[in-house]
Amino acid sequence: MRGTGLAAGFAGIVLLAAAGAAPALAQDVDKIDRITGTVGPGGSFRPPEGVKVVTPGALVFASFDSNFDGQVTPDELIAGAQHAFRAADSNGDGSVTGFEQSDWAARMGDPTGLLANAMTFDIDLDRSVKLEEFTTGLRRIADQLADESGIVKFTDLIQPLNRQQDQNQAAGPGFGWGTLTGRGSPPRENRN
């Protein structure tokens, strides 16, 4: 009887110790799961330096690397564009519609970005994208990412998480993408 009481007491102490350690374990998980950063002016979040993300549409270009050397050559781009076109042309009629393009872009991880934009591929706006237009659209994107020799390196497919924010701050106030400057009438004190 006495041994049973000691065992129960010991089990209670172990349970209390485990319960006391649980918050400490939860704090460690929070440190792992969350990116900590600083809060800037106006309450905006600024991630820490060194955090990088994959550029929109990068998975498409990475899939074109047929020899797994970490870069996409112009030849790999053309061959990959043909495979991507077949994947985007879900009904196999030789033409990609806007709906097919949107669905394909979502599967590629870019549901609202450059790959989903109708103007990326359908330049003549006839609501039908053929293989040549599709390849030309991907080539235009690749040209912006490629080096002088036309090669897109995987290292060019990642960017700092805070790059766009830094570019907007460097540009200063004014009109353009990413600014909040109004475009209506001037303030009252400047009106004539």
N, C-alpha and C positions, 0 to 999 in steps of 0.2 A: 504494500500500500504506500509505504513511504517512498519507494523507488518510482512509483507512478506519479506522485506529486512532484518529485524532482524533475522527471522527464517532461511533464506538462509545463512546469515553470521554465525549464530550459527552452522548450519549443516556443513559449510566449516571448522570451527574450529575443530569440532568433527572428520571430515575426516582427517585433518592434524594430529591430535593427534593419531589417529589410525594408520596412515601411519608411524608416528615416532616410535610407539611401535612395529611395525611388525619386525624390525631387532632384537629387544630384545627378542621377542618370538621365532624367528628362532634360536637364540643363545641357548636358553634353550632347544629346541628340539635337537640341535647338541650335547649338553652335555648328553642327555639321550640316543641318538642313537649310540654314538661312545664310544669305549673303548679307553681311553687315556693311554698312557704308555710313556716310555722313549726310546730314540734312542741310541743304543749301538755303539760300534766300527764298522766301516765300513758301518754305516747307517742301521744296523739291528734293527728291532723293538722289544722291550721287553715289554710285557704286564705288568700291575701292579700286585702286589702280591695278591693272593686270588681269581683270576679269574679261574674258573674251566670249563672243558668241559667233555662231555660224551665220553668214550672210543669207538673206532670203534667196531661195533657189539653189543654194550651194549643193544640196544633195543631188540635184540633177547633174551638175557638172562632175561631181565626185563619182557618180555612176558611170561616166564616160571613160574613166581611166581603165582601159582594158588590160594593161600590163602591170598594174598596181605599183607604179613608181612614184605616186604622189603628185602627178602632174598630168594635164590633159593637153595633148598636142592638137594642132589643127586637123590632122587626119582622124584622131580619136573623136574630136568634136563632131565631125561630119557623120561618122559611123554611129556615134551615140545619139545624134539628133534623129537619125532614121529609126532607131529603136524607141526613142522617146515619142516620136510621132506615132508609131504603131500603138504604143501604150495609150496615148491621148485619144487616138481615133477608135473609140470604144466600139463603134458599130462596124468598123472595117470598110467604110465606103470610100476611103482615100481622101477624106476631107474632115477637118476638125471644126466643129461648130463652137459657138460661144459656150454652150452648156458643157460640151465635152472638155473644152479648155479649162473651164472653172473646176470641173470635177478632177481633172488631171492635176491642176495646180494644187488643189487641196491635198491630194494624195502625195504630192511632192513636198509638202510642208510649207506651202506659200499660198494659202487660200485667198488672201486679199492683196497680195503684192504684185510684183512685176510679172510673174508667170501667169497670173490670173487676168492681167490687164489686156483687153482686146487689142490695143495698139501695139503691144509687144510683137505680135505675130501677124495680125490682120491689117496691114498697112493700107490696103485699098478699101477697107471697110465693106467688103462684099459679104460679110458674115460667114465666110468659108475660108479656111486656111489649108492650103495644099502643102505638100512636103517641102517645096522650095521656099515658101514663105516662112514655114516653121524653122527650117535650118537657118535662114537669114536672120530671123529674130534671135535665135540662140547665139548665132555668131556675133550679133551686135552686143549682146550682153557680155559674151566672152571677151570681146575686144576691149571692153572697159576694165576687165579684170586681168587681162593677159600682160605679160612683159613684152619687150621689144620684138622677141622672136615669135610671138603669137601663142606662147604656152601659158596656160592657166595653172598655177601651182596651188596645191591645197592650202598653203600658208596664206595665199591671197583670198581664200574663201572664208577666213575668220577675221573678225574686227573687234576692237575694244568695245565693251558694252556701252561706254559713255562717249563714243566718238561723235555721234550726231549732235549730242548736247554740247560738246566742246566746239564743234564747228559753228553751231548757232550762236554761241557766246562770242566766238572770235569774229563772226560777221558783224556783230554789233546790231544796234536797232535799225529798223528799216523794213521795207517790204520784201517779201520772198517767203520761201518755204520755212516753216518753223518759227516764224515771228508772230507776235500777237498784236502788232501795230495795226490800228484801225485804218480803214480805207474810206471812211465816210467824210463828212464835212469837217473842217478844221475846228478847233476849240473856239468858244465864243470870243475870247479876247483877241483872236487873230482875224476875225471876220471884218469885212469892210461894210 
